[in-house]
Structures are given as C-alpha cells and as structure tokens.
Amino acid sequence: MKRTAVVLVVLVLCAAALGNAGVPKVEFVKGKNKIDVMVGGRLFTSYVYGNELTKPMLVPLRSPSGVVVTRRNPLVEMKGGSDDHQHHVGIFFAVDKVNGTNFWNNAALPPQIKHIKTTEMAGGAGKGKLAAVMHWIDQNGNVLLEENRTMVFLAGENEDEYAIDVSIDLTARQTEVAFEDIEEGVFAVRVADCLREGDSNEILKPGKPLPEESVSGTGRYFSSNGDETAKNIWGKRARWVALQGIRNGKVVGIAILNHPASINYPTYWHVRSYGLFSANPLGQGDFQRQSKYKKNLVQPLRLTLKQGQKAHFRFLVVVYEGIRTTGQMEKRFREFVK
C-alpha cells in the first residue's frame, strides 16, 4: 500500500474514533428470564419475562445518572411504596379486551402474553437493538395474536437523556381478533411514586423553586396540546405527553411520543395522578363516551384483524433530567418523526 493510502486510512480510523468519543456503549447481558440493557457499563433497564409472569416488561427504568423512574412493585417490594394495581409494573404493553379476554389487569395466569424467543440482540456505540416475539394466549390456550416487538435503546444523542424507540406489530394468528374500545391499555408506564401528582399537585416550571423532597407526589403532566395535569389530559388525543418531578434533589422526567405511522394517530391518553401513564389508541369509543368535550360524538374504533392482518404501534420513551418545556418536547418529537 502506498504511503498516501496508508495516511488516508489512518485519518479515517482516527476520525471514526473521535466521532464515537464520549458516546456510551449499549450492551446486552442475558440472564435467567431477563436481558439487562447496559449503557456505559451501568444498568439502564432490564427486559424481564418468564412463564410465571402475565406479560413481559421493562423494569426498572433509570435516568442517565441512575435515578429509577418506574415502580418495581410487586416484583420488588419497596418499603413504604404504593402497592395498588398489582398489574402495573415498569413499562408494559397490553389491552382489555381481545375477543373478550382480559390481557391488561390480569395479575395471575391465564391469560398470558408470553415471551417466545429473542430474534435480535445487537449492541453498539450509542445504540442497541433488541427484538422479540410474544404470543397473546387466552384462558383456553389459544394464541390470538403474535407480537413482534423491536426496541432500540438510544444513548449519547443528548447527555441528559436516554430513549427507547419501541415498534410493535400485532398479527391475528388463528382467527379473527376484535379489540374492545376500552380505557384499559395499551402502551403503559407505571412511574415511581415520586412522579405521582399526589394531593399537593406541585407544578414544576422553569425558574420556580423546587418543592421539598418530603412532598408526596411532585409530578406534573403536560401535553403537546398545552394541557397540564392528568385530569385535563386524560381521554384526549395528543402527539406526546411528558411527566416530570423531583427525585434526589433533581428534576427527572419521562415522556411518551407517538409516531404518525402508529395506528389511530394521534393516540388517546389514559393517564392517572397516582402514576399510571399510558398511550391508548384503541380506547377511542370509551374515551369519547366519558368525555365532557364530545358527549354527542361517539365513534368507536372497533379494531378488528382478520387472520394474518396486523396493526402497527410505535412510541418513543424518553427518560430525561432537568426541566423540559413544551417547546423542547415538541422539538424532540420533530426529531423522532423526521
């Protein structure tokens, strides 16, 4: 090889190395019924599954500095922590009802959303991809749906945030599958108790002093529509919703962004002040029936999949530190969808 060519190769390699400087590596560590997602050698989250669980989940979920933003109960008992809604753990994906079967609030088997296999697991600088297949099995052992889920874990784009790009295809397996329009679903996070709105309903805004650590529930929901609090966001459509509060003396937050390619975009939202944070594009009729804004306009979605047909869902989960404004979240949304 000529000297000039050698110099060019060295320069290219150096540029590549500099381009990755400071970007944490995303790695996967497989254990018993779980896959740990490591960012820069530290645990970000774990994909947890198993024959005894009603559904797979991502738990716990941590901010870049290690603050846990999801509830782990009942998998891990937290002294003094909330223990309501035993089916709310970490990040999960489920819905009631599918051909009459309750896949959302089942705390015991059957039915079950069962992990079948991992189809891809590849780490790298600032990005790692994990893909899996699940079966939605009713109380009689019938496989109603096959779920193909891809999760891309992102780190390094912004030093104060991590993100998970979740893409899901649900395919009807053995027969026609009908989804009831119901509030209980679909792509959900049960947040840590510190992010509950609570009785105090503290509102975090730039320039406002942080509330005391002892305040029970410091969270504030806000949406792409300009609405604030769970009461004003629940049952409405929005491109994204974010929730931020105080933990260990710092502001931490979690946001869910809905991609336009996702079914029935923009999604409706099933958010509660006690800590349930869920995007639900399938609950249209139920939300409209309960809404004070659309009492005379009820048009159920009534999603039905014939055998072999599929529905696509896509969301970006952003875990961040520091106060975010509506403008900043809208910019993050545009980056996601472009």
Protein Blocks (a to p, Z undefined) as FASTA:
>chain_A
ZZklmmmmmmmmmmmmmmmgoiacddddddehiacddeehiafbdcdddjkbgbdcdddd
ddfkopafbdfbfkbccehiacehklbgcjadddddeehiafklpcbdcdddddfbdcbd
cddehiacdddddddddfkopafbdcdddddddehjamkbccdddddddddfkbccdddd
dfbdfbdcdddfklpgbjnopacdehiacddfklghjadcddfkopacjklmgopacfbd
cddddeehiacdddddddfkbghiacdddddfklpacddfklmmmmmmmpmklmmlccdf
kiacdehiacdddddddddedjddfklmmmmmmmmmZZ
